Amino acid sequence: MNYPKKVSLGDITVRDGFQHEEILIPTAAKLWLSEELILAGFKKIEVTNFGNPRGMPQFADADDLMKAIHNSKKVKDMLSDVEITAVTIRERSIERAIQAKKEGYGPDRILLMVSTSESHHRINSGITLDEYWKMSEIYVKKAIDAGIKVNGTVSTIWGCPIAGPTEMSKAVEFTKRWLDIGATDVEHADHDGSASPDRVYDYFSMILDAIPDTSKHIVHLHTTRGWGLANILAALQAGMTHYESSIGGIGGQPANFVSGVPVSGTGSYYYKEPNLAGLVSTEDMAVMMDEMGIDTGIDLDRLLNVGNMVEKIIGRRLRSETIKSGRIPKSLTGR
């Protein structure tokens, strides 16, 4: 097999992972996890959403969390080497991020999102694709001028949980469009676990043929149907070098019920079993890559300890195997 010998891993548990949980995660727990991820070697973490907290109360503490991370005694001196991302789907949230940046605690990078499926895009953003592209052309420039990098995400690449099959070639067009309007990089997302390994390989081969710079692309795969690590392997074989994932394989669309209160989120869940909608497990992916001789730059033992603690924070068994089974020994045990 041919695959990169060094990769960049980003963790997005504090945002994507926790947004799907139906209990309110304390700010102190989010701060602890952000610090632990940085101390474990992650150079890229995604920690909050600056959108309206009425529909997503999990992010009502966005400003408080960002301030706490920047003031953390544990990692403050490391932040110059770390990229912190916040999701900003619409204009008001981008403006909040820019203002936070001016005040000294804002994100290094923000995330805007389009879907190749018009139905999925409307639910996520509230406006049409044409309207969103026009908005993005204005606000990408505003963010860049404020010293904030911009990620342009492309979703429903391999299928839409609402409308059904999609055309992968459309996602290649959208990727080019993001970069043309000034986005720093592009997240290629399988938000509902529709991708199969063969099509993952085909798509990322298409992407690298069109835009060969691997630093411009981030692999974002969910494991709704259990194919997550197989899809990661397919992306590796295609030559992709930047990945993101979540502790315990949690995540999915924003919860519509949080700590006993129904909220809007993004409406009804797409899936029969919402707890199976999460991303590839950070722990399992990192350990698998290590076994393959791929340099991740992550302290795996610390990461596995973090995985066990996140189960305690959430209060249930998550979808990581390696936090229980451990790493494979590298030398004889002497037994």
C-alpha positions in Angstrom: 0.0 0.0 0.0 1.1 3.5 -0.7 0.2 6.2 1.8 1.8 9.3 3.4 4.4 8.7 6.2 3.4 11.8 8.1 0.0 13.3 8.6 -1.7 16.2 10.5 -4.5 15.4 12.8 -7.1 17.9 14.1 -9.6 17.2 16.8 -13.1 18.7 16.8 -14.7 17.0 19.8 -15.4 20.2 21.7 -17.5 21.6 18.8 -18.8 18.8 16.6 -18.6 16.1 19.2 -20.4 17.9 22.0 -22.9 19.6 19.7 -24.7 16.3 19.3 -25.0 15.6 23.0 -28.3 16.0 24.7 -26.7 17.1 28.0 -25.1 20.4 28.5 -21.4 20.0 28.8 -19.9 22.4 31.4 -17.5 25.1 30.2 -14.9 23.8 32.6 -15.0 20.3 30.9 -14.7 21.9 27.5 -11.7 23.9 28.7 -10.1 20.8 30.2 -10.5 18.8 27.0 -9.1 21.7 24.9 -6.1 21.9 27.1 -5.5 18.1 27.1 -5.7 17.9 23.3 -3.1 20.7 23.0 -0.9 19.0 25.6 -1.2 15.7 23.7 0.2 17.3 20.6 -2.8 18.5 18.5 -2.0 21.6 16.6 -5.5 22.1 15.3 -8.7 22.0 17.5 -12.2 23.2 16.8 -13.9 24.3 20.0 -17.2 26.2 19.5 -19.9 27.8 17.3 -20.5 31.5 17.3 -24.1 31.0 16.0 -27.3 31.9 17.8 -27.3 29.9 21.1 -31.1 29.8 21.3 -31.1 26.9 18.9 -27.8 25.5 20.0 -27.5 26.1 23.8 -24.3 23.9 23.9 -22.5 27.0 22.5 -24.0 29.7 24.8 -20.5 29.8 26.4 -18.6 30.5 23.1 -17.0 33.7 24.3 -16.3 32.4 27.8 -14.6 29.3 26.5 -12.5 31.2 24.0 -11.4 33.6 26.7 -10.6 30.7 29.1 -8.5 28.9 26.5 -6.5 32.1 25.8 -6.0 32.7 29.5 -5.2 29.1 30.4 -2.0 28.7 32.5 -1.6 25.2 31.1 -1.4 26.0 27.4 -1.2 29.8 27.0 2.4 29.7 26.0 1.7 27.0 23.4 -1.1 28.8 21.6 1.1 30.5 19.1 1.7 27.1 17.6 -2.0 26.0 17.7 -4.8 26.8 15.3 -8.2 27.3 17.1 -11.3 27.1 14.9 -14.9 28.3 15.5 -17.8 27.5 13.3 -19.5 30.6 11.8 -22.2 29.6 9.4 -23.9 33.1 8.9 -23.1 36.8 8.9 -23.8 37.6 12.5 -21.6 34.7 13.8 -18.7 35.8 11.5 -19.0 39.3 12.9 -18.9 37.9 16.4 -15.7 36.1 15.6 -14.1 39.2 14.1 -15.0 41.2 17.1 -13.6 38.6 19.4 -10.4 38.6 17.4 -10.2 42.4 17.8 -10.6 41.9 21.6 -7.8 39.4 21.7 -9.5 36.1 22.3 -11.0 35.3 18.9 -10.4 32.2 16.7 -7.5 31.7 14.4 -9.8 30.2 11.9 -13.5 30.1 11.2 -15.6 27.6 9.3 -18.3 28.3 6.7 -20.2 25.5 5.1 -22.0 24.6 1.9 -23.7 21.4 0.9 -23.9 20.1 -2.7 -27.5 19.2 -1.8 -29.7 22.2 -1.8 -32.1 20.6 0.7 -29.3 19.9 3.2 -27.8 23.4 2.7 -31.1 25.2 3.4 -31.5 23.3 6.7 -28.0 24.1 7.8 -27.8 27.8 6.7 -31.4 29.0 6.3 -30.7 30.4 2.8 -30.2 29.1 -0.7 -26.8 28.1 -2.1 -26.8 31.1 -4.5 -27.4 33.4 -1.5 -24.8 31.7 0.6 -22.1 32.0 -2.1 -22.8 35.7 -2.4 -22.6 36.2 1.3 -19.4 34.2 1.5 -17.7 36.3 -1.2 -18.1 39.3 1.1 -17.4 37.7 4.5 -14.4 35.6 3.6 -12.6 38.7 2.7 -13.7 40.5 5.9 -12.4 37.6 8.0 -9.1 37.4 6.1 -8.7 41.2 6.5 -9.2 40.7 10.3 -6.4 38.2 10.4 -8.6 35.1 10.6 -8.1 32.1 8.3 -11.2 30.7 6.7 -12.2 27.1 6.1 -14.8 26.4 3.4 -16.5 23.1 4.1 -18.2 21.1 1.4 -20.8 18.6 2.6 -23.1 15.9 1.1 -20.2 14.8 -1.2 -21.2 11.2 -1.2 -24.9 11.5 -0.5 -27.6 13.5 1.3 -29.6 12.2 4.3 -32.6 14.2 3.0 -32.5 14.2 -0.8 -30.5 11.1 -1.5 -27.6 10.5 -4.0 -25.3 13.4 -5.0 -22.7 14.0 -7.7 -19.1 14.0 -6.5 -18.0 16.2 -9.4 -20.1 19.0 -7.9 -18.0 18.9 -4.7 -14.9 19.3 -6.8 -16.4 22.5 -8.4 -17.4 23.8 -4.9 -13.8 23.2 -3.6 -12.4 25.3 -6.4 -14.9 28.0 -5.8 -14.0 28.2 -2.0 -10.4 28.6 -2.9 -11.1 31.1 -5.6 -12.9 33.4 -3.2 -10.1 33.3 -0.7 -10.7 30.3 1.6 -7.5 29.1 3.3 -8.5 25.4 3.1 -11.4 23.1 2.4 -13.0 20.5 4.6 -14.4 17.6 2.6 -17.2 16.2 4.7 -19.2 13.0 4.9 -21.6 14.2 7.6 -24.0 11.3 7.4 -21.7 8.4 6.7 -22.8 7.8 3.1 -19.3 7.3 1.8 -17.9 3.9 1.0 -14.1 3.2 0.7 -14.1 2.9 -3.1 -15.9 6.3 -3.6 -13.7 7.9 -0.9 -10.6 6.9 -2.9 -12.2 8.0 -6.2 -13.2 11.4 -4.8 -9.9 12.3 -3.1 -8.0 11.1 -6.3 -10.2 13.5 -8.2 -9.5 16.3 -5.7 -5.8 15.9 -5.8 -5.8 15.7 -9.6 -7.6 19.1 -9.6 -5.8 20.7 -6.6 -2.6 18.8 -5.8 -1.6 20.8 -2.7 -2.7 18.4 0.2 -2.4 21.2 2.8 -5.5 22.7 1.2 -7.7 19.7 2.0 -9.1 18.2 5.3 -10.7 14.8 5.5 -13.9 14.8 7.6 -15.5 11.4 7.8 -18.4 10.0 9.9 -18.7 6.4 10.8 -22.5 6.1 10.9 -22.5 2.7 9.2 -19.2 1.5 10.7 -17.0 2.2 7.7 -15.1 5.1 9.1 -11.6 3.6 9.5 -11.9 1.8 6.1 -12.7 5.2 4.6 -9.7 6.7 6.4 -7.5 4.0 4.8 -8.9 4.8 1.4 -8.2 8.5 1.9 -4.6 7.7 2.9 -4.1 5.6 -0.2 -5.4 8.5 -2.3 -2.6 10.6 -0.7 -4.5 12.8 1.7 -2.5 14.1 4.7 -4.9 16.2 6.8 -7.6 14.6 8.9 -10.0 15.6 11.7 -12.0 13.4 14.1 -13.6 13.3 17.5 -12.9 11.6 20.8 -15.0 8.5 21.1 -16.4 8.9 17.7 -19.1 11.3 18.9 -20.7 14.1 16.9 -23.4 14.8 14.4 -26.0 17.4 13.8 -26.8 19.8 16.7 -29.0 18.3 19.4 -32.7 19.2 19.4 -33.0 18.3 23.1 -30.5 19.6 25.7 -30.6 18.9 29.4 -34.3 18.4 29.6 -35.3 21.2 27.2 -36.4 20.8 23.6 -34.5 23.2 21.3 -34.6 23.8 17.6 -31.1 22.5 16.7 -31.3 21.8 12.9 -34.7 20.0 13.3 -35.5 16.3 13.4 -32.5 13.9 13.5 -31.7 12.3 10.2 -30.9 8.9 11.7 -32.8 6.1 13.4 -30.1 5.8 16.0 -28.5 9.3 16.6 -25.7 8.1 18.8 -24.2 6.2 15.8 -23.9 9.3 13.7 -20.5 10.5 15.0 -17.1 10.9 13.4 -14.3 8.5 13.2 -12.8 8.0 16.6 -9.7 10.1 17.2 -8.1 7.5 19.4 -8.7 4.6 17.1 -7.6 6.5 14.0 -4.4 7.8 15.6 -3.4 4.3 17.0 -4.2 2.7 13.6 -1.9 5.2 11.8 0.8 4.7 14.4 0.7 0.9 13.8 1.0 1.7 10.0 4.2 3.6 10.7 2.6 7.0 10.0 3.9 9.9 12.1 1.0 11.7 13.7 2.9 13.8 16.3 0.4 12.8 19.0 1.2 11.4 22.5 -1.0 8.3 22.1 -0.9 7.3 25.8 -2.1 10.7 26.8 -4.8 10.6 24.1 -6.1 7.2 25.4 -6.3 8.6 28.9 -8.3 11.6 27.5 -10.7 9.2 25.8 -11.5 7.4 29.0 -12.1 10.7 30.7 -14.4 12.0 28.0 -16.6 8.9 28.6 -16.9 10.1 32.2 -17.8 13.6 31.1 -20.5 12.4 28.8 -21.6 9.6 31.1 -21.8 6.6 28.7 -19.6 4.2 26.7 -18.4 5.8 23.5 -17.2 4.3 20.2 -13.5 4.0 20.8 -12.0 0.5 21.0 -8.5 1.4 21.8 -9.2 3.2 25.0 -10.2 -0.2 26.4 -8.0 -2.6 24.4 -4.9 -0.3 24.5 -2.0 -0.1 22.0 -0.2 -3.1 20.6 3.1 -3.7 22.4 6.2 -2.6 20.4 8.6 -4.9 22.2 8.6 -8.3 24.0 6.8 -8.3 27.3 9.1 -10.7 29.0 6.2 -12.9 30.1 
